[in-house]
Every structure is written in C-alpha cells, then in structure tokens.
C-alpha cells in the first residue's frame, strides 16, 4: 500500500508575517527614534523569516511530509 503524504499549507504563516509587518510599518511614524530602530530590526527579522519560509517551500507555500511513525 502506498504511503499517503501529509500536506501542510504554510500560507497562513506567510499571511500572519505580512500582517505583522504591515502593523509595524503603520505605527512606526508614531513612536520615538529608539523605538523606530527596534521596529526596523523587527521588520528585517520578519522579512528574513519570510525568505526562509520561501526557501523551504521552493516558492510555494504547501509542503508535503511523510507522517511520523511510517518509517517502514
């Protein structure tokens, strides 16, 4: 019997990262200079996480895995 692949969509993670970035960009003009630097670092980290996610998924946001325990 063929093993069934477990397909996991990572698109919701991508959407949440983009929402967080949008929110940070929206509040950036309203905060102090020190906080702006921290927001810039946070945005950079979010973009890095998104790029890593794209690398793992090879451009698509769905990835197939073999279910755990099916080592046979």
Backbone as ProteinMPNN parsed JSONL, in Angstrom:
{"seq_chain_A": "XXXXXXXXXXXXXXXXXXXXXXXXXXXXXXXXXXXXXXXXXXXXXXXXXXXXXXXXXXXXXXXXXXXXXXXX", "coords_chain_A": {"N_chain_A": [[0.843, -1.175, 0.0], [0.568, 2.191, -0.836], [2.205, 4.924, 0.712], [0.565, 7.628, 2.23], [1.003, 11.027, 1.689], [1.431, 13.658, 3.983], [0.107, 16.76, 3.744], [0.916, 20.049, 4.31], [-0.108, 23.318, 4.635], [1.608, 26.308, 4.428], [0.854, 28.826, 4.012], [-0.907, 30.338, 5.749], [0.908, 31.126, 7.719], [2.614, 32.781, 6.303], [0.818, 34.842, 5.675], [0.263, 35.86, 8.232], [2.8, 36.831, 8.962], [3.085, 38.874, 7.075], [0.956, 40.534, 7.854], [1.839, 41.311, 10.395], [4.12, 42.755, 9.71], [2.961, 44.857, 8.259], [1.463, 46.088, 10.281], [3.519, 46.952, 11.984], [4.804, 48.794, 10.317], [2.799, 50.668, 10.137], [2.603, 51.791, 12.721], [5.088, 52.86, 13.081], [5.737, 55.675, 12.397], [4.681, 56.937, 14.608], [6.123, 56.594, 16.922], [9.006, 56.89, 19.169], [12.449, 57.717, 18.256], [14.299, 55.728, 19.065], [12.614, 53.549, 19.361], [11.804, 53.316, 16.738], [14.088, 52.32, 15.516], [14.171, 49.785, 16.666], [11.801, 48.751, 15.618], [12.481, 48.741, 12.912], [14.437, 46.728, 12.979], [12.845, 44.583, 13.764], [11.121, 44.373, 11.551], [12.991, 43.708, 9.623], [13.766, 41.198, 10.604], [11.339, 39.815, 10.318], [11.128, 39.817, 7.526], [13.334, 38.241, 6.922], [12.52, 35.82, 8.047], [10.348, 35.271, 6.39], [11.657, 35.001, 3.928], [13.174, 32.717, 4.465], [11.138, 30.882, 4.822], [10.106, 30.86, 2.22], [12.312, 29.739, 0.894], [12.391, 27.173, 1.992], [10.007, 26.159, 1.077], [10.297, 26.259, -1.633], [9.215, 28.312, -3.205], [6.47, 27.813, -3.261], [3.727, 27.671, -1.003], [3.021, 25.273, 0.202], [3.774, 22.211, 1.628], [4.855, 18.869, 1.495], [4.907, 16.13, 3.742], [6.111, 13.069, 5.129], [4.09, 11.157, 7.214], [4.71, 10.905, 10.734], [6.138, 8.006, 12.237], [5.873, 6.258, 10.174], [8.104, 4.725, 9.233], [8.702, 2.452, 7.873]], "CA_chain_A": [[0.0, 0.0, 0.0], [1.34, 3.422, -0.936], [2.093, 5.827, 1.857], [-0.107, 8.885, 1.937], [1.756, 12.179, 2.152], [0.75, 14.668, 4.785], [0.329, 18.052, 3.102], [0.735, 21.14, 5.256], [-0.059, 24.626, 3.993], [2.305, 27.316, 5.216], [0.345, 30.132, 3.591], [-1.374, 31.15, 6.884], [2.073, 31.703, 8.403], [3.033, 33.886, 5.435], [-0.16, 35.925, 5.83], [0.464, 36.457, 9.559], [4.043, 37.6, 8.915], [2.81, 40.088, 6.32], [0.104, 41.397, 8.687], [2.681, 41.876, 11.451], [4.963, 43.775, 9.083], [2.097, 45.99, 7.93], [1.134, 46.757, 11.541], [4.72, 47.653, 12.447], [5.014, 49.959, 9.452], [1.743, 51.645, 10.421], [2.862, 52.501, 13.982], [6.454, 53.387, 13.081], [5.843, 57.137, 12.479], [4.078, 57.449, 15.841], [6.942, 56.248, 18.083], [10.276, 57.6, 19.298], [13.537, 57.29, 17.366], [14.838, 54.447, 19.534], [11.625, 52.522, 19.032], [11.821, 53.134, 15.284], [15.212, 51.425, 15.207], [13.74, 48.438, 17.048], [10.795, 48.343, 14.637], [13.218, 48.4, 11.694], [15.046, 45.413, 13.203], [11.765, 43.598, 13.766], [10.692, 44.21, 10.16], [14.06, 42.965, 8.951], [13.661, 39.807, 11.052], [10.156, 39.238, 9.678], [11.461, 39.572, 6.121], [14.24, 37.094, 6.91], [11.701, 34.63, 8.292], [9.569, 35.041, 5.174], [12.581, 34.492, 2.91], [13.487, 31.349, 4.856], [9.933, 30.111, 4.525], [10.059, 30.697, 0.764], [13.375, 28.797, 0.521], [11.989, 25.834, 2.411], [8.862, 25.74, 0.264], [10.648, 26.369, -3.05], [8.332, 29.249, -3.879], [5.064, 27.55, -2.984], [3.502, 27.645, 0.438], [2.495, 23.985, 0.627], [4.888, 21.272, 1.707], [4.429, 17.511, 1.826], [5.721, 15.407, 4.717], [5.682, 11.72, 5.452], [3.615, 11.139, 8.595], [5.604, 10.293, 11.719], [5.837, 6.635, 12.593], [5.811, 5.446, 8.959], [9.492, 4.532, 8.835], [8.84, 1.156, 7.225]], "C_chain_A": [[0.891, 1.242, 0.0], [1.113, 4.297, 0.295], [1.449, 7.135, 1.407], [0.722, 10.029, 2.513], [0.859, 13.107, 2.958], [1.094, 16.026, 4.175], [-0.039, 19.149, 4.093], [0.867, 22.455, 4.498], [0.6, 25.626, 4.933], [1.844, 28.732, 4.86], [-0.203, 30.957, 4.766], [-0.227, 31.797, 7.665], [2.567, 32.912, 7.619], [2.115, 35.086, 5.629], [0.028, 36.623, 7.176], [1.735, 37.294, 9.611], [3.805, 38.915, 8.183], [1.922, 41.057, 7.097], [0.927, 42.071, 9.779], [3.565, 42.989, 10.885], [4.153, 45.035, 8.77], [1.753, 46.793, 9.189], [2.324, 47.554, 12.074], [4.982, 48.903, 11.611], [3.993, 51.067, 9.737], [2.046, 52.451, 11.69], [4.23, 53.171, 14.023], [6.526, 54.918, 13.166], [5.375, 57.715, 13.821], [4.942, 57.22, 17.075], [8.262, 57.016, 18.069], [11.344, 57.006, 18.376], [14.105, 55.941, 17.774], [13.889, 53.299, 19.198], [11.559, 52.264, 17.526], [12.941, 52.185, 14.861], [14.84, 49.981, 15.539], [12.704, 47.9, 16.061], [11.467, 47.964, 13.32], [13.869, 47.024, 11.81], [13.987, 44.309, 13.179], [11.261, 43.326, 12.346], [11.735, 43.41, 9.384], [14.003, 41.482, 9.327], [12.446, 39.106, 10.435], [10.428, 38.913, 8.207], [12.414, 38.389, 5.978], [13.468, 35.798, 7.121], [10.882, 34.277, 7.054], [10.44, 34.48, 4.05], [12.963, 33.043, 3.204], [12.321, 30.43, 4.534], [9.805, 29.853, 3.024], [11.119, 29.696, 0.286], [12.975, 27.371, 0.837], [10.91, 25.296, 1.482], [9.128, 25.814, -1.227], [9.646, 27.224, -3.819], [6.852, 29.014, -3.671], [4.886, 27.378, -1.486], [2.802, 26.371, 0.899], [3.653, 22.992, 0.589], [4.367, 19.904, 2.117], [5.41, 16.839, 2.766], [5.225, 13.979, 4.804], [5.233, 11.724, 6.904], [4.6, 10.423, 9.525], [5.173, 8.885, 12.022], [5.715, 5.72, 11.379], [7.214, 5.227, 8.412], [9.706, 3.244, 8.072], [9.233, 1.27, 5.793]], "O_chain_A": [[1.858, 1.319, 0.758], [0.01, 4.396, 0.833], [1.757, 7.666, 0.34], [1.097, 10.002, 3.685], [-0.315, 13.304, 2.642], [2.268, 16.39, 4.104], [-1.143, 19.18, 4.637], [1.854, 22.673, 3.796], [0.197, 25.771, 6.087], [2.393, 29.713, 5.361], [0.007, 32.169, 4.793], [-0.382, 32.891, 8.207], [2.9, 33.944, 8.202], [2.585, 36.219, 5.735], [-0.041, 37.85, 7.249], [1.752, 38.353, 10.238], [4.275, 39.963, 8.627], [2.111, 42.271, 7.012], [0.742, 43.255, 10.061], [3.735, 44.035, 11.511], [4.622, 46.15, 8.996], [1.753, 48.023, 9.167], [2.169, 48.677, 12.553], [5.342, 49.95, 12.15], [4.292, 52.253, 9.593], [1.78, 53.652, 11.739], [4.496, 53.973, 14.919], [7.323, 55.427, 13.954], [5.656, 58.875, 14.122], [4.547, 57.607, 18.174], [8.594, 57.697, 17.098], [11.159, 55.936, 17.796], [14.365, 55.096, 16.917], [14.32, 52.216, 18.802], [11.292, 51.144, 17.089], [12.767, 51.358, 13.967], [15.156, 49.064, 14.781], [12.733, 46.72, 15.71], [11.078, 46.987, 12.681], [13.856, 46.245, 10.857], [14.218, 43.23, 12.634], [11.006, 42.177, 11.986], [11.392, 42.539, 8.585], [14.173, 40.613, 8.471], [12.524, 37.932, 10.072], [10.011, 37.869, 7.705], [12.314, 37.622, 5.021], [13.729, 34.797, 6.454], [10.743, 33.101, 6.716], [10.014, 33.593, 3.311], [13.063, 32.231, 2.284], [12.513, 29.325, 4.028], [9.438, 28.754, 2.608], [10.862, 28.901, -0.618], [13.199, 26.465, 0.035], [10.906, 24.113, 1.142], [8.255, 25.46, -2.019], [9.276, 26.899, -4.947], [6.049, 29.923, -3.883], [5.818, 26.977, -0.789], [2.066, 26.393, 1.886], [4.415, 22.949, -0.377], [3.518, 19.805, 3.003], [6.623, 16.969, 2.597], [4.045, 13.712, 4.578], [5.946, 12.256, 7.755], [5.241, 9.448, 9.131], [3.979, 8.59, 12.063], [5.478, 4.522, 11.537], [7.478, 5.518, 7.245], [10.832, 2.975, 7.655], [9.388, 0.255, 5.113]]}, "name": "protein", "num_of_chains": 1, "seq": "XXXXXXXXXXXXXXXXXXXXXXXXXXXXXXXXXXXXXXXXXXXXXXXXXXXXXXXXXXXXXXXXXXXXXXXX"}
